[in-house]
């Protein structure tokens, strides 16, 4: 009975987003250029993943949820979505999202229009600002906490035609909704 | 005192009560909390409309000077002590309208104690208050370092985070000497060998 239920819940496609605990490389899948390692953060179908062995320097914008297990140096903006920063992640960036869940290490300011969730393994150095903040015992935090309603501007609609051919997608997904651009120098 | 397995010891705190009386009617203050970040303190202080700055001072000390036998000896190195001060306090954008120092000052060597109190004096706005705790069991070789979580205006949850050996025992006259640059020092005795000190900048 229990086994049958688990089988029913198991994803049928064998996608790397299925949360398989097995470590190691995963065969590249079409439309998922930055996901190299499966993640254990229950990534859903409409969630982009930046794998453990991926390093991105630049700006990341996404129009869907994002799980980060790699190394990011720059800015992360998911104004209407949730970003999960995994245990293995090393993020040196300003993070703006609807919801931010941190399991790993972040150096930079974090702003959420809804909620910031610091889990027990989180190590955050930076100022945080959100309407709601949840902190698990064991989380390490250094910075200021501002619990306030954050007005996040809605993401500007992108033109249908490819107006920016120089941009390099770094967090695209199957549905190609995610947008990422501008790997390059960051402004601090 | 009423013990609670999950939350440590819960007890009233006269120092905390007085501290919050001073903040009463002053919303959106900037407060410095030198304990590890906790949901209880964030929820309570943010609920009052204050902005909180968290710095786990004791963990930073351990990380920088090591938690071993050379802990206090390392703190007495003036260059290292100043380096720690720069890393910990210089980046803070004061002034703060209050500070919750808890029991951190007990684990500082004389050099570090002097530097830390000077920094707190610099960071705090005139007329603001600082709450610090000192164990008053003179004979104890080690004392419990604790997490202090605010339950309400006058109640604290105190949970041990390990035992430590203070560098020195803090008598009342010594505490007054340490905070000689501040305008007043009030002391509250408790039943659990933990003196609560409310210091006015």
Contacts between the chains, C-beta under 8 A, distances in Angstrom:
chain1	res1	chain2	res2	distance
A	118	B	37	7.4
A	133	B	42	6.0
A	133	B	46	7.3
A	134	B	39	6.8
A	135	B	37	5.6
A	135	B	38	6.5
A	135	B	39	4.5
A	135	B	42	6.1
A	136	B	39	7.8
A	137	B	38	7.2
A	137	B	39	7.9
A	139	B	37	6.2
A	140	B	36	7.4
A	140	B	37	7.6
A	140	B	56	6.7
A	140	B	59	7.2
A	141	B	36	8.0
A	141	B	37	4.0
A	141	B	54	5.4
A	141	B	56	7.7
A	142	B	54	6.5
A	142	B	55	5.5
A	142	B	56	7.0
A	142	B	60	7.9
A	143	B	53	7.1
A	143	B	54	6.7
A	144	B	30	7.9
A	144	B	51	6.1
A	144	B	52	6.7
A	144	B	53	4.5
A	144	B	54	7.6
A	145	B	37	7.7
A	145	B	42	5.6
A	145	B	46	6.6
A	145	B	51	7.0
A	145	B	52	4.6
A	145	B	53	7.5
A	145	B	54	6.5
A	146	B	46	8.0
A	146	B	51	5.2
A	147	B	42	7.3
A	147	B	46	3.7
